[in-house]
């Protein structure tokens, strides 16, 4: 049988470490993160939280590029459209 590819790990609580490019930290949420999704191009991560926001972040640095507000409750799921131009929750 073939060798398994190691899984990538995303830590949301710890600061990104230069020694491990597979870790990413997004500290901007004020609540528990319930959902994450990578954009089709792999450059962006959308995260939905108990703080009723979605954050769009750089997948490389974790820097928040924008915050989507207006939810009346917790954000339980997020997804990018196939072309990466829209986010749904």
C-alpha positions in Angstrom: 0.0 0.0 0.0 1.1 3.6 -0.6 2.4 6.0 2.1 -0.1 8.3 3.6 0.2 12.1 3.2 0.4 13.9 6.6 -2.6 16.0 7.4 -2.3 19.7 7.6 -3.1 21.2 11.0 -4.6 24.7 11.6 -4.3 26.0 15.1 -6.6 28.9 15.8 -5.4 29.8 19.3 -1.6 29.9 18.9 0.6 32.4 17.1 1.9 31.2 13.7 5.3 29.7 14.0 7.8 30.3 11.2 9.2 26.8 11.7 5.9 25.1 10.8 4.3 26.4 7.6 1.3 24.2 8.2 0.1 26.1 11.2 -2.1 29.2 10.9 -3.5 31.4 13.7 -6.4 33.8 13.5 -6.8 35.7 16.7 -9.4 38.2 15.6 -12.6 36.3 16.6 -14.1 37.0 20.0 -15.9 33.7 20.2 -15.3 30.0 19.4 -14.6 29.3 15.7 -17.3 26.9 14.4 -16.3 26.6 10.7 -13.5 27.2 8.3 -13.2 27.0 4.5 -10.3 27.5 2.1 -11.0 29.5 -1.1 -10.6 27.5 -4.3 -7.4 29.3 -5.1 -6.0 28.4 -1.6 -5.0 32.0 -0.8 -7.9 32.8 1.6 -9.5 31.2 4.6 -13.0 32.1 5.8 -13.9 31.4 9.4 -17.3 31.6 11.1 -17.7 32.1 14.8 -19.9 32.4 17.9 -19.2 36.2 17.7 -21.6 36.3 14.8 -18.9 37.3 12.2 -17.0 35.8 9.3 -13.4 36.7 8.9 -11.6 36.5 5.6 -7.9 35.9 6.2 -4.8 35.4 4.2 -4.0 31.6 4.2 -0.3 32.5 4.2 -0.1 34.9 7.1 -3.4 34.8 9.0 -3.9 38.5 8.5 -7.6 39.4 8.5 -8.5 41.2 5.2 -12.2 41.8 6.1 -14.9 41.0 8.6 -18.4 40.2 7.5 -21.1 41.3 10.1 -24.8 41.2 10.2 -25.6 37.7 11.4 -28.3 37.5 14.0 -26.9 34.3 15.5 -23.9 32.1 15.6 -22.1 31.3 12.4 -22.1 27.5 12.0 -20.9 27.0 8.5 -19.0 28.9 5.8 -18.2 28.0 2.1 -16.7 29.8 -0.9 -18.4 29.7 -4.3 -16.6 27.6 -6.9 -15.0 30.7 -8.5 -14.0 32.1 -5.0 -15.8 35.4 -5.4 -18.5 34.8 -2.8 -18.8 33.4 0.7 -22.0 31.9 2.1 -22.9 31.1 5.7 
